[in-house]
Each structure stands twice: as structure tokens, then as C-alpha cells.
Amino acid sequence: MRPPVLPSTQDPSRALSGRWGQVCQLLAANSKQAMHTRDIARHLRLPTSGRPLSGLTAQLRYWARNGRLVRTAPNTYKITIPDTLTPPPNP
């Protein structure tokens, strides 16, 4: 499976526009751990219940099915950062 293309590598002017850019930035900043949908909603300042949460959950599931995110547990996701974006280990 190919790692997802981060928005900034596609078009720097659109790096943070839209929901995908926001989620991508959040998950990339926390790439060492998976995040629950409610935590993602909280960071995006969305309601953590009701329709807004259901909509975010559906969107995260869709991105996971299409290989943009990794689903690690029910309602829990993380992003795989391509090796080209991670710094090399110090010798």
C-alpha cells in the first residue's frame, strides 16, 4: 500500500484548506499515536456528539477505505507519513 500524499506535497497553496488538510495536519503532528474520532473532532473544534461527529466518522472511514488513513481500532485512526518527510535518524 502506498502512503497517502500529504496536502502540502500536492499543492502548497492548498495545504490546510478543507477537512482533509486539517485532519492530515493533526494526525501528522501526532503520528506516533492513533487518535479517536472524538479527539479529532475536539481538535477541529467540532461538536463531539450528534450529526457533526457522525459526519466526521463517516469521512474518516471513507479515507481509511481509500488508503489515506489507517484504522487501528473502532473509530481510531492514524496516518502513515512517507519516509521522504521523516528526518533520518541521528548517527
C-alpha positions in Angstrom: 0.0 0.0 0.0 1.2 3.5 -0.9 1.4 6.1 1.9 -1.1 9.0 1.5 0.0 12.1 -0.2 0.0 14.9 2.3 -1.8 18.0 1.0 1.3 20.2 1.1 3.2 17.9 -1.3 0.4 18.1 -3.8 -0.2 21.8 -3.8 1.4 24.0 -1.1 -1.2 26.7 -1.6 -4.0 24.3 -0.5 -2.0 22.7 2.3 -4.5 23.5 5.1 -7.7 24.1 3.1 -10.6 21.8 3.7 -11.3 19.0 6.2 -8.6 16.6 4.7 -5.9 19.2 5.2 -6.9 19.8 8.8 -7.1 16.1 9.7 -3.9 15.3 7.8 -2.0 18.1 9.7 -3.4 16.9 13.1 -2.7 13.3 12.5 0.8 14.0 11.1 1.6 16.1 14.2 0.6 13.1 16.3 2.0 10.4 14.0 3.3 8.3 16.9 -0.2 7.6 18.2 -3.6 6.8 16.8 -6.4 9.2 17.6 -10.0 8.6 18.4 -12.7 10.3 16.3 -13.9 12.4 19.3 -10.4 13.6 19.9 -10.0 14.6 16.3 -13.4 16.4 16.4 -12.3 18.2 19.6 -9.1 19.4 18.0 -11.0 20.6 14.9 -13.5 22.4 17.3 -16.4 20.3 16.1 -19.2 19.0 18.3 -18.2 15.7 19.8 -21.7 14.1 19.5 -24.6 14.1 17.1 -24.6 14.7 13.4 -21.3 16.6 13.2 -19.5 13.6 14.8 -21.3 11.1 12.7 -20.3 13.0 9.6 -16.7 13.1 10.6 -16.8 9.4 11.5 -18.1 8.6 8.0 -15.5 10.8 6.4 -12.6 9.2 8.4 -14.0 5.7 7.4 -14.1 6.7 3.8 -10.5 7.9 3.9 -9.4 4.7 5.6 -11.1 2.6 3.0 -9.3 4.5 0.3 -5.9 4.2 1.9 -5.4 7.7 3.1 -5.6 6.8 6.8 -5.0 3.6 8.8 -7.8 2.4 11.0 -6.2 0.9 14.1 -9.3 0.2 16.2 -13.0 1.2 16.1 -13.2 4.9 15.5 -9.4 5.3 15.9 -7.2 6.4 13.1 -3.6 7.4 12.3 -1.7 8.5 9.2 1.4 7.0 7.8 4.0 9.6 6.9 6.1 8.8 3.9 9.8 8.2 4.6 10.7 11.2 2.5 9.0 13.5 5.0 10.5 12.0 8.2 14.0 13.1 9.2 16.8 10.5 9.1 17.9 9.0 12.4 20.9 10.7 14.0 24.1 8.5 13.8 
